[in-house]
Amino acid sequence: MGTTVLLAALLAPAAEPPGPELVLHPSARAGRPDLFLTDPVKGDTKNLTNTPDADEIGPAFGPDGRRVVYLCKTKDHDFEVYACGSDGGNRKQLTKPGAEPSACYYPSWSPDGKRVAYTRLHPGGDKCELRVVTADGETDDVIRDDAVGAAWGPDGRIAFVRRTAGKKQALCVCDADGENLSVLIADIGKVDLPAPAWSPDGGVIACPVETPYGWQLALAPATGGPVRQLTTLPGMNTNPVWVAPDRVMFGHATGPAGGAYGVVKADGTRLDLHPMTKVEPSSPLGRPAVFVPRPERPATNPIRPVTHLEPAPVRAPLQPVFFVPGTVPGSAASVAWSADGTQVAVGLQAGPVAVGSFDGKRFTPTAPLLGHGGSVTGLLFTPDGTGVISAGGDKTVRTWDIAKKGTTAIESDVTAECESVAASADGKWLVTGHRDGTLKVRELGGEARTIRVCEPKRGAVLGTAVTADGKQAFAGCGRWELPMLHGCVAAFDPTTGKEVWRSKGCGGVMALAVSPDGKKLAGACLDTFVRVWDATTGAELAAWKGHTDRCTGVTWARGELVVSCGLDHTVRVWDAATGANVQTVAAHVGPALRVAASPDGRHVASTGAQGAVFFWRLD
């Protein structure tokens, strides 16, 4: 078969329970897939089975970690279920080929380790049986004739995907005898590799579902209830496995050639590459697994799901449209939209400004604007869309002619690094925030006025904003290394430089955004909160908790939604009226730094520390 499959486990003495440091995985590095134990960090590898003339894939640990079940294909038969000790010894074939051609997939141990559930697929895929075989291979029974993707849960029930000709595929659970069917996700779409995975405590089940932008992982409560989408990565996200009580590992691919292994927390935060990505490529046919000791729990689940529960399909307001990978070292530090929503500019840590067109489906960049000698920390378009104004860590503010690919003005008398830039809708007022705690206010054609917002030892002006009519300018202060201290937001009259109000008592403020009606001000705060102030009085109206690390970017969308991002690798959507966190997406592999909504509120762009830019559609 020649494909790579993963299973996380610790290299341990013979027949002893493994831990999560090492990875047990079938690898074709020896020509045909054998089971290998690999340290993904050190790269040390040991061939566990070394079986000649056989393909071995799909391993899974027993409940105590002392036995492994896997699939083996030889010249005499297609894939059948085998078992062995965690040291590779005491191998035994558990299933036997039937009279008709068929192959076994998705083996999974019962909680007591005495039986194995698996799927037997027949040619064409229309006939698929959910079967249970005893650990000694003496008894092998069919319990359902409409199931693929078996996964035995801690409470004794089996999760599977119901596949019946002419009907939608559904994630279901049933008792060990195939009875008491319950539907958890009524329609997972046309997913070819629907391998579900129970959390160690049996509370939720991870399963791939089809979306308009590929296969994504969703979490379904094992007792029924609302389904939550976990990943938002365009492509195929399959083969979930719980590597800890709160973390899921999965395979990600954008095509048949393989891809990477990701790991994400169950709350949708902290998306990262798994170290095994550097050792073995992810394969769409490879189901990862890991031995995680299950917590003590009653033999039966006291809460039984409602029979034939049909929840609504997985839906979310934020849908990915286009992805731009990082092409140069460093982060994508800033992003901005033109007034007509047809152009997007991205400022890079390396200094270039990337400008391109966006048609609602694709971002097409043109030649970059070169000139900054440091990170481009702030960006905006001129009102007519023909120019870009950028602020950088090189202590310059530059005005660019997009068509001519050159600067028309450079302000270089800035005394400290620029952290942010903002302007009124008509371009009359331009403000920049600086690392020395100052706000510079410029009227078109006039001199810059410097306003001291805070002392340098208390922080920098990290975030700036201006109302559309130019009557108020805002500055947010904070110290990156002390996220909980010295935070404040202040409002100023651009004409006189007079302070209108000041709000304290918050963490450092990294970014600011004025609502479309100019009545509210949203802030991304370093103490993880998204805050909303009354733009006229400075009264704090709301503080929304959701991010688990510093919040770094914020924007308004249509006035009814607020979108934020943070160092927890997530982009979050908030209901502006209620403060409800209506969606959390983990798409950036690394911290998410900035977000910006298009003027019509239909699209959002987000940037990350790895240099990637995501474009989202807001439904």
N, C-alpha and C positions, 0 to 999 in steps of 0.2 A: 504493500500500500504506500510505503515510502513517505508518510507524513509524520509530523512531530506532534506529540501530545504531552501535557504536563501533569504532574501530581506533586504537590509540595509535601515534604516530609523530612525529618531529621535522621541522618545516618546514625544508627544506634546499634548496640550489641544484638546478636541474633534473636529474633522473635520478641524483641522488646518494643514497647510503644514508641513511635517516633515523635519528634517535635517539629516546629516550623522552620528551623534554620536551613535545612537542606531540601532539595527538590528531587522527588522520584518521578522520572518521566521516560516514556518511550522515546528513543532517538534513533534516527536512521544513519547516524554517523558511522556505524560499522557496516553499512550497506542495506540492512533491513532493520526495522524497529525492534530493539530490545529494551528492557527496562533498565534505566540508569538512575543512580543516585548522584545528585550534583549539588555542590555548594554554589549558589548563584553569585555570591560575592567574591569568593576566592577562585571559582572556576574549577575546583576539584571534582572529578567525576569517577564513579565506579559502576561497572556493568553488573547489575544485580542478577540477571537471568542468563545472559549469554546463550540464548537458544539458537542453534543453527537452523537455517532453512525455515524460519517462521517469522511472522509479523505479530508483535505483541503491542497492544494499545489499550487505552481506557482503564488504567488501574484505579482502584478505590480501596481505602483502608476499612477494616472492620471496626466495630465500635470501641474495641480496646486497643486498636493499633497494632495488634500482633499478627494479623493475617491480612493478605492483600488478595483482592479479586480482580481479574483482568480479562482481556479478550485475546485469543490466540488463533491465528490463521496459519494452516500448514498446507502442504500439497494434497493432503487427504480430505480436508474440509475447510469451509469458510470460517468466519470468526465464531468461536465457541467460548463459553465461560470457563475459565480456569481459576484455581486458587493456589496460594503458596504462603509461606511464612514471610514476615517482614524482612527476613534475611535472604529471601529467594529460595529457601529450601522447602521440602515437603510439597512439591507441586502435584496438583491433581486436577484432572479434567472433570468438571461438574456437569456439563450438558453434552448431549449427543446430537449429531445431525439428524434431521427428520428425513422422511422419504422424498420430500420435495426440497429443491434448493432454497436455502435461507441463510441468514446471518444474524448473530446476536450483537446487541449494543446496549450501552448504558447500564452495566451491572451496579447494584447497590445493596449493601448489607442491611439486614433487619437490625433493630436496636439490640436484640439479644445475641446477635452473631450466629444464629442457627440456620438462617435462610438467606437467599440472595434473590432479589427481584431484578428482572432484566426484560428487554424487549427483543422479540424475534421478528425480523422483517423478512418478508417474502418478495420475490422479484416483482418490480412494478410499484411497490410501496403501498398498494391498496390493502393488502392483508398484513396487519401488524398486531402481534399478540403481546400482552403483558403476562409474564410467566413468573412463577416462584419455584426455585429449586432449593432443596435442602443442602446444607454445607457439606454433606458427605456425598451428594450427587445421586442419592437413592431415589428421591421423589422429585418429579418435575411436572408442575401443573399449570394449565392455562387458567388465569383468573379473569381476563378480559380479552376481547378480540378487536379492540378499537383504540389501542394505546401505544404511544411511543414515549421515550425519555423517562424511564423509571427513576424515582428517587424515594427511598424509604425514610420516613421522618422519625424523630425521636419519640413521638407518641404512638407509633405503630401503624400509622396510616401511610399510604403510598401516593406520592404526587406523580402525575403523568400528564401528557398532552393527548387529549382525545382527538383521534383522527378518523373520520368517517366520510366515505365518498359523498360528495354533494353538500357537505356541511362545513361550517367554519371550525378551524382548530381551536380548542379551548383548553386552558389549564384547569385540571381537576384534581381532586383527591378522593381516595376511596379506602375502605378497610382492607386488611391484608387478604381477605377472601374475594375482593373485587366488588363488594356490595357497598351500600350507603354512599353513593356518588354525590359529590358536591362540586359545583362549578365555581372557580375563583375568578377567572378571567374568561369571559364568554367568547372573545375573539382575539387570538394572538396574531392573526394574519398568516401569511404564507411563509412561515419560518421553517426551513428545512432541517435545522439542527436544534430542536427544542428541548434542551437538557435542563430541567429545573434543578434547584438546589435549596435544601432546607437550611435555615440558620441553625447554629448549634443548639439554641434553646427551643427550636421548633416553633417560634413565633411567626416567622414570615418565610415566604418562598420566593427566591429569585428566579426569573424566567425571561428569556428573550421574547420580545414582541416586535411586530412589524410596524414601522412608522413611515411617513412620507420621505424620511431621510435615512432609511436603513433600519437594521435590527438594533433595538435598544433593550437594555435590561430594565425590568420592572420588578417591584417588590409587592407581593400580594399577601395580606394577612392570612395565616393558615386557617383561621376560623371564619373567614369571609369579611368583606368590608372594602373601603376605598383602596384602589390600586395606585401606587406611586411610581412614576418613572424615575429610574436611578441614573442612567447615563444619557448623554446627549452628544454623542460623537458620530458624525456621519460615517456610514460604512456598516460593517457587520460587528456587532458586539454580542458574543455568544459564550457558551460554556462557563457559566458562573460557578465559583467555588468559594466557600467561606474559609478564609485563612485566619480568622479571628472572630470572636463573637460579634464584632462591629465592623468587619472589613470583608469586602468581596473582591476576589481576583477574577479576571475575565480575559478572554482573548479578543483583540481588536484587529480587524483587517479591512482594507478598502478594496481588496480584490483577491483572486485565488492564489496569489503568490505568497500569502502569509502577511504577518504584521507584527504587532507588539502585544505584550501582556500588560494590562493595566490593573490597578488596585484602587478602590474607592471606599470611603467609609459609608456605612449604611444610611447615614443622614444626607448623603449626596455631596459631602465635602471631601477635600484632600485627595483629589484624583492625581495619581502618580504612575510612572512607569514601574513595573515590577522588575527587580534585578535579573530575573530569568530572561528578559528580553535580550540581554547582551550575550546569553549563552545559547539559547535555542530560539528560532523564530516561531511565532505563534502560527498555528494552523487552524483553519475553520473546522477541521475534523477532529481537533484535539480537545477533549474535555478535561480541564484541570480538576484536581481534588486535593484535599489536605486532611490530615488527622488533627482535629480539634476536639479535645475532651468535652463531652457534653455535660452540662450541669445536671445535678440531681433533680428529678422531676417525678411526679406521679406516673404510674404505669399507663394510665389513660388520661386523655385530655378532658378535664371537667366541662369545658365549654365546647359544645358541638356546633359546627356550622349549620346554617340553614340549608336544607337540601335544595339543590338546583338554584342556588343564589346566582343571579345574573346581574353583576354590577355593570356600570357604564364603562365603555372602552376608555383606555388611557388617553387623556387629553391634557394639553398644557398650552398656555398662551404664547410661550416663547418657543419658536421653532427654528432650528438652524437652516440657513440658506446657502452660505458659502464660507469656506475656510481658506485662509492664507497662511501657510506655514512660515516660520521665521527663516529668513534667507541670509541674515548677517548675524554675527554674535551680538548678544545683548537683548534687551527687552524692547517691546513696542511701548514707549513711555507715554504717548498722548495720541488722541484721535479727535477728529472734528468733521462735521458735515457742512456742505455749502447750503445756502438759504433755500435753493430749489430741490435739495435732496438728491441731486444727480452726481455729486462729487464727494469724495472722502479723502481726507489727508491723515496720514499716520506719521508721527514723529518717533524716530528710533533713537535708542540709547547711543548708538554709534555715530549719530550726527545727521544722517540724511533725513529728508522729508519726502515720504512717498505720497504722491497724489495720483488719483485714478478715478475713473468713472464707475458708477454703480447703477445697474438697470433693474434692480429688484431681484436679480438672480445671480449676477456675477460682479466681482470687483476686478476691473482691468486697469492695472497701474501703468503710468507712463514713466519716462525717465525721471529719476529722483532729483530733488533739489539739493545741491551740495554746497556747504558753506560753514555750517555750525561745527565748532571744534569740541563740542560736548553733547551731552544728552539733550534731546529736544523735549522739554518738559511741558510745554504748552503750545496749543495750536488753535487757529480760527481762520475762517475764510473772510475775505472782504465782502461787503454786502452784495456786490455785483457778481461774485464768484470768479473773478478773473485773477485774484491774488490771494496769497496766504500770508498770515502774520504768525511768526513763530518766536518762542522764547526759549533760551537754552541755558545749560549749565556753563557755557563759555562767557556768561555775563553780557550777552547781546540779545537785542530784539530785532528781528529781521522782517522786512516786507518783501515778498517775492512776486514776480510776474510769472504766472504759471506757463503762459504761452512761450515766453522767452527763456524760461528755465534759469532766471537770474534774479538777483536782488535789486530792488529799486531804492531801498533805504536800509541803513544799518545803524541802530542806536547802540553805541559801544561805551557810553559814559556811565553805564550801570555799575554800581559799586559792589554788588553781591550777586551770586548766582540767581537766575530766575527760576521760580518754582511753578508758576502758573500765569495764564493770561486770559483776559475776558474783555468783551466790548459790547456796546449798545447795538441794537439792531441796525441803526442807521450808520454805524461806524464812527459817530462823532466822538465818543468817549472810549478810550482804551486804557485798561489797567493791567498792571503786572504785580505779582507777589514775589517777594525776595527772601533769601535765606537769612538776611540780617534783621528780619522783622519789620520791613518797610513795605508800603504799598505805593506804587508810582501811578499817578493819574495823569493822563494826557488828553487834551482836547485837540481835535483835528486842526493841524496847523499851528498849535501852540506849544508852550514849554511844558515839560513834565513837572508835576508837583509831587513832592515826596511827603508821605504821611507815615509817622511812626505809629505802628499798630501795637507792637510789643517789643520789649528789650530782647536783644539777640540771645541772651542766656536763657530766656524763657521760651524761645522757639522761633520758627520761621513762618512767613505767610505762605502756607502750602496751597490754599484754595482761594480762588477769586470768582466773582460773578458780578454782573451788571444787569439791572432791569432793562427790558426792551426799550423803554422810553428814555433811558439814560439818567433818570432822576436819582437813582441810588446805586452805589457801588458797595460790594461786600467783601470782607476779608476774613479768612479762617486761619487760625494760628495753632501751632502745636510743635512738639518735639518728637521726632520719629523714635528716638531711643527711650523716651518716657511717655508712652502713649496715653497713660491715664492722667497726666498732669499738664497744667498750664494751657489747657485748651480754651479757646474763646472764639466768638464770632462777633464782628463789629460791622456796622453800616455807616456809610459816609455820604455826604452830599458832594458829588464830583465837582460842582461849580466852586464851592467855598472850601472844600476839604474838611468841613466840620463833621465831627462824629455825631451821628443821629442816635444810635443806641449800641449797647454792648451786652452780650449774653455770655455768662461764664458758667462754670459748674459742669462742663462737658469734657470729654477726652479731647486730645488733639484733633483738629479738623483738617482732613486731607484734601477734600474736594467739596465744591458748592455748586448748586444748580437752582435757578429761579423757576418757579412754576409758570406755565404759559400765560396765566392771568396776572402774574406779577405779585400775587398776594402772599405766597409762601416761599420759603427758602429751605431746601433740603441739603443736608450735609452728610458726607461720609466721614465717620469719626474713627480715630485710631483705637478707641476703647471698644471697638466692634459694633457700636450702635449706628443705626441710620436715624438722624434726628431731623425734625421739621420745626422751623420757627415761623412766627408771624413776621413777614417781611417789613411791615410798617412799625411794629412795636418791639420786636425782638423776643416776644414771649415764646417760650418753648411749647409747642403744641403736641409733640409726640416724640417718643424714643423707641425705635423698633429693634428688638433683639433677634438676631438670627445668625449672623456671621460668627464664626468661632475664632477668628483672628482679625487683625486690623482691617477695617473697611477702607478701601482706597479710591473708589469711584462712585459717582451717583449721577443720575439724569432723570428728567421727567419725560413721560411719554403720554401724549394726548391729555395731560392734566389729571387723568384718572389712575395712572400707574406710575410708580417710581421703580427704577431699575438700579441696582447697586452691584458692586463687585468687591472682592477682598483677597487677602492673603490666604484664606482657606480654600482657594482655587475655584470659588463658585461665583456664578452670576445669579442674583436673586431678583424676583419680581414681587413688588409690594402693592397692595390695594391702598391707594392714597387716602381713601375715605375711612377705612377701618384699620389700616396698619397690618392686615393679614399678609403673611408671607405665602403668596399663592403659588410660587414655583421656585425651586432651587435647581440649578443645572451645574453639573461638574463637567466642563468641557476643556478648560485650560489645564495642561499638564504643568502645574506650577502656579504661582500666584497670579491672579487676575488683577490688572492694574488700573484700567480706565474703561469707562462705558460712555457712550454718547448716542442719543436717539436722533433719528432723522426729524426734520421740522414737522412732517405730517404725523409723526409718532408711529409709523407703520414698521419701521426697522430700527434695530439697535446694533451698534458695533462695539465689540469688547476686545481689549488688548491684554497680552500676558507677558510675564517676565521671560518666557522662552521665545519671545518675538512673534508669536502667532497672533492673528486677528480673526475673530469670528464675526460673521454677519448673521443676524437673527431677524426673523419676521414675527411681529406681534399680532396675534389673532385676536 
